[in-house]
Amino acid sequence: MARSKSRPKNGHPPRRASPPRASGLHWLRGLQSQHNSDRDNKRFSGGHDWRRLIALGVIVVDLTVLGFLSSSLGRVTWGYWPGMAAMFSGLLISIIIFRIGRPKIYWDWAVLGALEIGIGITLKTDPLLLSPLGSLLFYGLLAMSAVQLYVIGASTKPAKAWTWLGAGGIANMVVTTLGCLDHFTSKTISAETAVLTTLMIIGLSLIGLGTSLRPKRDTSSIS
């Protein structure tokens, strides 16, 4: 009979091939990528957010310049103490980014601000890094700050924004490595100089980020 020909010898109907299953790791990566895309498309989308980022970068640069001047002209004259620029910069980054993102909290930026505050506290406690433990803690926090800046840049859109933050993170990694090697060898670069250099890079990266997010003027209506 025709029905018997369509069945295999064991009498059971043929099994359909199951569709290929995507690996769990691939699914998680796709979900994370989609989450990052949705998150970053909503970040800094306010009309004046780019101005606030530029203003924040300018303030960080000003604090860095004050630190360089104070280190060269004398701490008593300027009322400056080691780690002051890092502490205030970290505090301002946390506050201003919080105000930009509220009611949401941008935890990656909050971590960056907390790391800078920790760097400032460590430097204020031991300005010359005479303690081996203090030295390891200081350069460990400095390295974590550089990596955090790079991570923020790697997950930020558009591509120009990533260029500023990502390049800033890489530059700070180089500064941290050179400063750490110098500290344990020749000791020609002070810890304050290393911090101020990284802060200058962070400030310029914030200015570049704000500039890259600046809306383009619509020139199509101009005849």
N, C-alpha and C positions, 0 to 999 in steps of 0.2 A: 504493500500500500504506500501511497505518497507520504502519509504521515510518518510511517515507520522509517522511510528513507531519510527524513530530516532529523531523526534522532540518532545520537551516537549509539554504540553497541551496549553501553551500560544502561541505557534507557532514560537517562537524565538529559534535560535540555542543555545546550552549550552555555557556558558562563560568559558573560560580557566582560571585556577587559576594563578594569577600573581605571579611571583617569589618573594621570600622574599627579602625585601630591608634592606640593612645594615644601621644601625643607623649612623647619621651624626657624632656623637662623636667617634664611632668606626672607621669610615673612616678617620677622622682627626688624630686620634692616629696612624693609620697605615701609613698615609702620613708623619707624623712627624717622626715616627720611621725609615721609608725608607730614609727620608731626612738626619736624623742624621747619619744613616749607611753610606750613600754615602759621606757625609761630612767628617766623621771621617776616612773613608778608604783612603781619599785623603790627610789628614792632616799628616804632619811630614813624608811624604813618600820620601823625598829627601835623597840622599845618605849620606849627612853629617848633617842632621837635628838632629839626636840623639847626635852628638858631641856638637852641639850648645846648646842643652838643658842641657847637662851635664855642659858645660862651664858656662851657665847662672846660674845654681844651685850653682856651686862653687863660683861664684862672690857674690851671695846673702848670702851664708854662710860666706864668708870672711867679708862682710860688717856687718853681725851680730856679728861675733867675735870681730871686731873692736869696735862695739857699746858696747859689754859687757866689753871689756878692758877699754874703755874710761869712762864708768860709774863707774868702780871700781878704776881706777888710777887717774882720774881727767880729766875734760873736756878741761881745758886750755892746758894741756900737749899734748893732741892728736889733738887739734883743732876740737873737735867734739861737736855738739849740738844736743839736743834731737829731734828725728824725722828724723835725717839725713839718717839713714840706711833705713828707710821706704820710704822716698822720692826717694832716688837713686835706691833702689830695684824696686819700682814701675815704675820708668822711664826706667830702663834697661829691665824690663819684656815687657813693651809696645814696645820699640824699637826693641829688638831682635826677639820677636815673630812676629812683623810686617815684619821684613826682611825675616824671615823664610817663612811666608805665602804669601808674595807679589806675584802677584798683588792683591790677596784676603786679606781681613782684618778679622782677627779672633776677633770678637767683644767681645766674652766672656773673652778672655785673656786681651783685652784692658780695659774692665771694671775692671778686677782684678788689673791691673796696676794703673788705675785711683783711685781705692779705697785705695791702699797703699800710693799713693801720697797724697791723702786727709788725711789719718791718720798721715803722717809725718807733714803736714802743721798744723793740729790741735794740735799736740804735741809740735811743735815749738812755736806756738802762746801761748799755756798755758801748760808748761811742767809739772806742778804739778796738773793740772786739778782742780784748785780752784773754777772755775765757774761750777755750776750745769749743765748749758746748754752745756758747753764745755765737761763735763764728759759724758753726754748722747750722744752728737755727736761723741765723740771719740769711746766709746764702741759700738755705733750703727754701725759706719763704720767698726770697727774690726769684729763685728758679720757678717756684710754683706760680708766682705772679706772671712771669713771662709765658709759661705754658698756658695759663688761664686766658691771657690776652690773645694768644694764638687760637685757642679753642673757640673763643667768642668770634674771632674773625672768620674761622672756618665754617661757622654756622650762620653767618650773616649775609644777607643779600641786600643790594645787588653786588656784582663782582667787584666793582670799584671799592665798595665798603670793605670787602674781604681783603683787598689789596692793602689798604691802610692798616687794618688791625692785624692781619696775618703777618705782614712785613714787620710791623712793630713788635709782635711777639717773637719773631725770629731774631730781630736785632737785639731785643732784651735778653734772649738766651745767650747770644754771643757776648754781650756785656757782662752778664752774670758769670759765664765761664771764665772769661779773662780776669774779672775781678777776683774770683775765687782762687784761681791759680796764682795770681799775683800776691794775694793775701798770705798764702802759705809758702811763698818763696821769697820774693824781693821786697814786698810790702811798699811799693811805690805809689799805688793807687789806694786812696783812702776809701773806707766803706761809704762815707757820705758822698764822695764823688760818684761812686758806682750807683747809689740810689738816685741821685739827682739826674744822672744820665738816663736811667730807665724812666724816670718821671717825665723828662723832656720828651722822650720818645712816645710815651703814653699820651701826653698832651697834644703833640703833633698828630698822633693817630686819631684822637678825638676830633680835632679840627678837620682832618681829612675826611673822617666819617661823616661829619655834619655837612661838609661841602659836597660830598658824593650823593647825599640824600636831598640836596636842594632841588626843588621842582624846577623843571625847565620851562621857560616862557613859551607860550603858544604864539608862534610867529605866522601861523597859517592865515590868520585874519588880517595880517598887515599887507596891504597892497602896495 
